[in-house]
Amino acid sequence: MINNKATIFITNYLASLLLLLFFISENIGKISIYYFHENSMTQIIVKGLALCLFTISLVFSKDIKLKLLFCAILGCFLFGQLFIPNSFQIDIISLFFKYLFLLLLLFYFKEKPLNEKARDILFKTFEYIITLNTVLVFIGFLFSIHFLKSYTGDRFGYNGLFVNSSTGSYIYIITLFYFLNKYKENFIVKPMAIFILLGSLLIGTKAVYVSVFFILVYYLFAFTKNKKIIIGISLLLIILIIFGYLNFFQFGVFNDIRVNDGFLTTLLSFRNYNLMNDTLPFLKDNWHLTNYVIGGINDFSLKSEMGFIDLLFFFGIIGAVVYLITLSKVFLTFKLNKISTLFLFVVISIIFIAGNFFTYSNIAIYLLIIRESFKEDSRI
């Protein structure tokens, strides 16, 4: 009887509980960093326990192919580190588990699929959380509350209770596609979708603005027949283009960077400098042929902060390919349609020029949400 109740609870509520715990622990983390200037242990404990659960599920899984892929990732990491001095440091091992967390969470809920009730609870929990955070984004913007900002300096942007600007960017990109997939032709007229869309414009990151642009262009051509809506969206797109042009070519911090360091540096936010001055010299001085195949690092602060390059930096060519194959196996459990294809295109494009997608473990639960949204749409 107890086991049956536990099984029902896990089936119906675990994903929502994890989402809630991840969000709360991130809030605590932001408070701890902002007010006490130290990292909170709450996130480590919550995600550590979740990681143990996911790992146990993998050990007892009957999916031999996926187990072999995970073993290959582990093998690449272990053997790659053997060819680098001082490589098995706590920070590097912790980073390896961060890379694994994304795969293991998606694997767990592939192995134990959400039923209709569990999916509905997850979606409702997500919508409440993102609504609360967006309200705080607006409050932060209206009252210039520094705690709710995306960045610590003077750069514009408010991301509410999310710790990092990258985390906020990816989560709001996922959120926008979630509501686009949910409402489709009604996306631009639903108050909730409009509220989230306007809130996302206050995040202040290039990645979110690019995503909004692509979503509006897609909506314009895929769903819009009303002339007034066509005119309205067209005007908004023109405003976005003008806003982008002015920021990159006329005034502001991005224009200053472009004038002094070039357009590529502006687009990549100095990540090209990280690559040329930190990552590549490390490879030249420390890597042997074996490392190019399976990776090996002892200082990840030398990363470029471009997602796919950092994946190669950590796992090598073979390890990165195996990692991406595993990710595709555990994420692409739905039939692709135009919206999900656009989502993949936008996210993959952003990962090429931005970092931290694979290593911010909070992103994993939001990827589960968009995956379940696409799965539900496939069934319908």
For each residue, the residues with C-beta under 8 A, 3 or more apart:
1: 4 5
2: 5 6
3: 6 7
4: 1 7 8
5: 1 2 8 9
6: 2 3 9 10
7: 3 4 10 11
8: 4 5 11 12
9: 5 6 12 13 14
10: 6 7 13 14 112
11: 7 8 14 112 114 115 118
12: 8 9 115 117 118 121
13: 9 10 16 17 118 121
14: 9 10 11 17 18 118
15: 18 19 109 114 118 121 122 365 368
16: 13 19 20 118 121 122 125
17: 13 14 20 21
18: 14 15 21 22 50 105 365
19: 15 16 22 23 122 125 126 129 365 369
20: 16 17 23 24 125 129
21: 17 18 24 25 46
22: 18 19 25 26 43 46 47 361 362 365
23: 19 20 26 27 129 161 362
24: 20 21 27 28
25: 21 22 28 29 40 42 43 46 47
26: 22 23 29 30 43 161 162 163 167 362
27: 23 24 30 31 161
28: 24 25 31 32 40 42 43
29: 25 26 32 33 39 40 42 43 163
30: 26 27 33 34 147 161 162 163
31: 27 28 34 35 36 40
32: 28 29 35 36 38 39 40 42
33: 29 30 36 37 38 39 40 163
34: 30 31 147
35: 31 32
36: 31 32 33
37: 33
38: 32 33
39: 29 32 33 43
40: 25 28 29 31 32 33 43
41: 44 45
42: 25 28 29 32 45 46
43: 22 25 26 28 29 39 40 46 47
44: 41 47 48
45: 41 42 48 49
46: 21 22 25 42 43 49 50
47: 22 25 43 44 50 51 101 361
48: 44 45 51 52
49: 45 46 52 53
50: 18 46 47 53 54 101 105
51: 47 48 54 55 97 100 101 104
52: 48 49 55 56
53: 49 50 56 57 108
54: 50 51 57 58 101 104 105 107 108
55: 51 52 58 59 104
56: 52 53 59 60
57: 53 54 60 61 104 107 108 111 112
58: 54 55 61 66 67 70 104 107 108
59: 55 56
60: 56 57
61: 57 58 66 67 107 111
62:
63: 66 67 111
64: 67 68
65: 68 69 329
66: 58 61 63 69 70 107 326 329 330
67: 58 61 63 64 70 71
68: 64 65 71 72
69: 65 66 72 73 322 325 326 329
70: 58 66 67 73 74 100 103 107 326
71: 67 68 74 75
72: 68 69 75 76 319 322
73: 69 70 76 77 100 103 315 319 322 323 326
74: 70 71 77 78
75: 71 72 78 79 294
76: 72 73 79 80 294 295 315 316 318 319 322
77: 73 74 80 81 96 294 295 314 315 319
78: 74 75 81 82
79: 75 76 82 83 290 294
80: 76 77 83 84 290 291 294 295 296 315 316 319
81: 77 78 84 87 88 92 296 297
82: 78 79 87 296
83: 79 80 288 290 291 296
84: 80 81 87 286 291 296 297 298
85: 298
86: 89 298
87: 81 82 84 92 296 297 298
88: 81 92 93
89: 86 92 93 298
90: 93 94
91: 94 95 300
92: 81 87 88 89 95 96 297 298 300
93: 88 89 90 96 97
94: 90 91 97 98
95: 91 92 98 99 300 314 359
96: 77 92 93 99 100 314
97: 51 93 94 100 101
98: 94 95 101 358 359 360 361
99: 95 96 102 103 314 315 323 358 359
100: 51 70 73 96 97 103 104
101: 47 50 51 54 97 98 104 105 361 364
102: 99 105 106 327 358 361 363 364 367
103: 70 73 99 100 106 107 323 326 327 330
104: 51 54 55 57 58 100 101 107 108
105: 18 50 54 101 102 108 109 361 364 365 368
106: 102 103 109 110 327 330 331 364 367 368 371
107: 54 57 58 61 66 70 103 104 110 111 330
108: 53 54 57 58 104 105 111 112
109: 15 105 106 112 113 114 368
110: 106 107 113 330 333
111: 57 61 63 107 108
112: 10 11 57 108 109
113: 109 110
114: 11 15 109 118 119 122 372
115: 11 12 118 119
116: 119 120
117: 12 120 121
118: 11 12 13 14 15 16 114 115 121 122
119: 114 115 116 122 123 372 376
120: 116 117 123 124
121: 12 13 15 16 117 118 124 125
122: 15 16 19 114 118 119 125 126 368 369 372
123: 119 120 126 127 369 372 373
124: 120 121 127 128
125: 16 19 20 121 122 128 129
126: 19 122 123 129 130 178 366 369
127: 123 124 130 131 192
128: 124 125 131 132
129: 19 20 23 125 126 132 133
130: 126 127 133 134 171 175 196
131: 127 128 134 135 192 195 196
132: 128 129 135 136
133: 129 130 136 137 159 160 161 162
134: 130 131 137 138 160 195 196 199
135: 131 132 138 139
136: 132 133 139 140 148 160 161
137: 133 134 140 141 148 158 159 160 199 202 203
138: 134 135 141 142 199 202
139: 135 136 142 143 145 148
140: 136 137 143 144 145 147 148 149 158 160 202
141: 137 138 144 158 202
142: 138 139
143: 139 140
144: 140 141
145: 139 140 148 149 158
146: 149
147: 30 34 140
148: 136 137 139 140 145 158 159 160 161
149: 140 145 146 152 157 158 159
150: 155 157 158 159 165 168 203 204 205
151: 154 155 157 165 204
152: 149
153:
154: 151
155: 150 151 204 253
156: 204
157: 149 150 151 165 202 203 204 205
158: 137 140 141 145 148 149 150 202 203 204
159: 133 137 148 149 150 162 165 167 168 169 172 203 204
160: 133 134 136 137 140 148 168
161: 23 26 27 30 133 136 148
162: 26 30 133 159 167 168 171 362
163: 26 29 30 33 167
164: 167 168 356 360
165: 150 151 157 159 168 169 203 204 205
166: 169 170 205 354 355 356 357 360
167: 26 159 162 163 164 170 171 356 360 362 363
168: 150 159 160 162 164 165 171 172 203 205
169: 159 165 166 172 173 203 205 207 208 350 354
170: 166 167 173 174 207 347 350 357 360 363 366
171: 130 162 167 168 174 175 362 363 366
172: 159 168 169 175 176 196 199 200 203 208
173: 169 170 176 177 207 208 211 346 347 350
174: 170 171 177 178 363 366 367 369 370
175: 130 171 172 178 179 196 200 366
176: 172 173 179 180 196 197 200 211 212 215
177: 173 174 180 181 211 215 339 342 343 346 370
178: 126 174 175 181 182 369 370 373
179: 175 176 182 183 187 190 192 193 196
180: 176 177 183 184 187 193 215 218 219 339
181: 177 178 184 339 340 370 373 374 377
182: 178 179 373
183: 179 180 186 187 190 193
184: 180 181 187 223 339
185: 223
186: 183 189 190 193
187: 179 180 183 184 190 193 219 223
188: 193 194 219 224 229 232 233
189: 186 193 194 229
190: 179 183 186 187 193 194
191: 194 195
192: 127 131 179 195 196
193: 179 180 183 186 187 188 189 190 196 197
194: 188 189 190 191 197 198
195: 131 134 191 192 198 199
196: 130 131 134 172 175 176 179 192 193 199 200
197: 176 193 194 200 201 212
198: 194 195 201 202
199: 134 137 138 172 195 196 202 203
200: 172 175 176 196 197 203 208 211 212
201: 197 198 208 209 212
202: 137 138 140 141 157 158 198 199
203: 137 150 157 158 159 165 168 169 172 199 200 208
204: 150 151 155 156 157 158 159 165 208
205: 150 157 165 166 168 169 208 209
206: 209 210 267 269
207: 169 170 173 210 211 350 354
208: 169 172 173 200 201 203 204 205 211 212
209: 201 205 206 212 213 240 243 244
210: 206 207 213 214 346 349 350
211: 173 176 177 200 207 208 214 215 346 350
212: 176 197 200 201 208 209 215 216 240
213: 209 210 216 217 237 240 241
214: 210 211 217 218 342 345 346
215: 176 177 180 211 212 218 219 342
216: 212 213 219 220 233 236 237 240
217: 213 214 220 221 237
218: 180 214 215 221 222 338 339 342
219: 180 187 188 215 216 222 223 224 233
220: 216 217 223 224 230 233 234 237
221: 217 218 224
222: 218 219 338
223: 184 185 187 219 220
224: 188 219 220 221 229 230 233
225: 230
226: 229 230
227: 230 231
228: 231 232
229: 188 189 224 226 232 233
230: 220 224 225 226 227 233 234
231: 227 228 234 235
232: 188 228 229 235 236
233: 188 216 219 220 224 229 230 236 237
234: 220 230 231 237 238
235: 231 232 238 239
236: 216 232 233 239 240
237: 213 216 217 220 233 234 240 241
238: 234 235 241 242
239: 235 236 242 243
240: 209 212 213 216 236 237 243 244
241: 213 237 238 244 245
242: 238 239 245 246
243: 209 239 240 246 247
244: 209 240 241 247 248
245: 241 242 248 249 250
246: 242 243 249 250 251 252
247: 243 244 250 251 252 254 255
248: 244 245 254 255 258 263 266
249: 245 246 255 258
250: 245 246 247 255
251: 246 247 255
252: 246 247 255 256
253: 155 256 257
254: 247 248 257 258 266
255: 247 248 249 250 251 252 258 259
256: 252 253 259 260
257: 253 254 260 261 265 266 270
258: 248 249 254 255 261 262 263 265 266
259: 255 256
260: 256 257
261: 257 258 265 266 270
262: 258 265 266
263: 248 258 266 267
264: 267 268 272
265: 257 258 261 262 268 269 270 272 273
266: 248 254 257 258 261 262 263 269
267: 206 263 264 353
268: 264 265 271 272 306 353
269: 206 265 266
270: 257 261 265 273 274
271: 268 274 275 304 305 306 353 354 355
272: 264 265 268 275 276 304
273: 265 270 276 277
274: 270 271 277 278 279 302 303 304 305
275: 271 272 278 279 280 304 306 309
276: 272 273 279 280
277: 273 274 280 281
278: 274 275 281 282 301 302 303 304
279: 274 275 276 282 283 302 303 304 309 313
280: 275 276 277 283 284
281: 277 278 284 285
282: 278 279 285 286 287 297 299 302
283: 279 280 286 287 291 292 313
284: 280 281 287
285: 281 282
286: 84 282 283 291 296 298
287: 282 283 284 291 292 296
288: 83 291 292
289: 292 293
290: 79 80 83 293 294 296
291: 80 83 84 283 286 287 288 294 295 296 316
292: 283 287 288 289 316 317
293: 289 290 316 317 318 319
294: 75 76 77 79 80 290 291 315 316 318 319
295: 76 77 80 291 312 313 314 315 316 319 320
296: 80 81 82 83 84 87 286 287 290 291 316
297: 81 84 87 92 282 300 302 313 314
298: 84 85 86 87 89 92 286
299: 282 302
300: 91 92 95 297 303 310 313 314
301: 278
302: 274 278 279 282 297 299
303: 274 278 279 300 309 310 313 355
304: 271 272 274 275 278 279 309 310 313 355
305: 271 274 310 354 355 356
306: 268 271 275 309 310 351 352 353 354 355
307: 310 311 351 352 354 355 356 357 358
308: 311 312 320 351 352
309: 275 279 303 304 306 312 313
310: 300 303 304 305 306 307 313 314 355 358 359
311: 307 308 314 315 320 323 324 358
312: 295 308 309 315 316 317 320
313: 279 283 295 297 300 303 304 309 310
314: 77 95 96 99 295 297 300 310 311 319 320
315: 73 76 77 80 99 294 295 311 312 318 319 320 322 323
316: 76 80 291 292 293 294 295 296 312 319 320
317: 292 293 312 320 321
318: 76 293 294 315 321 322
319: 72 73 76 77 80 293 294 295 314 315 316 322 323
320: 295 308 311 312 314 315 316 317 323 324
321: 317 318 324 325
322: 69 72 73 76 315 318 319 325 326
323: 73 99 103 311 315 319 320 326 327 358
324: 311 320 321 327 328
325: 69 321 322 328 329
326: 66 69 70 73 103 322 323 329 330
327: 102 103 106 323 324 330 331
328: 324 325 331 332
329: 65 66 69 325 326 332
330: 66 103 106 107 110 326 327 333
331: 106 327 328 367 371
332: 328 329 336
333: 110 330 371 375
334: 340 371 374 375 377 378
335: 378
336: 332 340 341 344
337: 340 341 374 377 378
338: 218 222 341 342
339: 177 180 181 184 218 342 343 374 377
340: 181 334 336 337 343 344 374 377
341: 336 337 338 344 345
342: 177 214 215 218 338 339 345 346
343: 177 339 340 346 347 370 374
344: 336 340 341 347 348
345: 214 341 342 348 349
346: 173 177 210 211 214 342 343 349 350
347: 170 173 343 344 350 351 357
348: 344 345 351 352
349: 210 345 346 352 353
350: 169 170 173 207 210 211 346 347 353 354 357
351: 306 307 308 347 348 354 357
352: 306 307 308 348 349
353: 267 268 271 306 349 350
354: 166 169 207 271 305 306 307 350 351 357
355: 166 271 303 304 305 306 307 310
356: 164 166 167 305 307 359 360
357: 166 170 307 347 350 351 354 360 363
358: 98 99 102 307 310 311 323
359: 95 98 99 310 356
360: 98 164 166 167 170 356 357 363
361: 22 47 98 101 102 105 364
362: 22 23 26 162 167 171 365 366
363: 102 167 170 171 174 357 360 366 367
364: 101 102 105 106 361 367 368
365: 15 18 19 22 105 362 368 369
366: 126 170 171 174 175 362 363 369 370
367: 102 106 174 331 363 364 370 371
368: 15 105 106 109 122 364 365 371 372
369: 19 122 123 126 174 178 365 366 372 373
370: 174 177 178 181 343 366 367 373 374
371: 106 331 333 334 367 368 374 375
372: 114 119 122 123 368 369 375 376
373: 123 178 181 182 369 370 376 377
374: 181 334 337 339 340 343 370 371 377 378
375: 333 334 371 372 378 379
376: 119 372 373 379 380
377: 181 334 337 339 340 373 374 380
378: 334 335 337 374 375
379: 375 376
380: 376 377
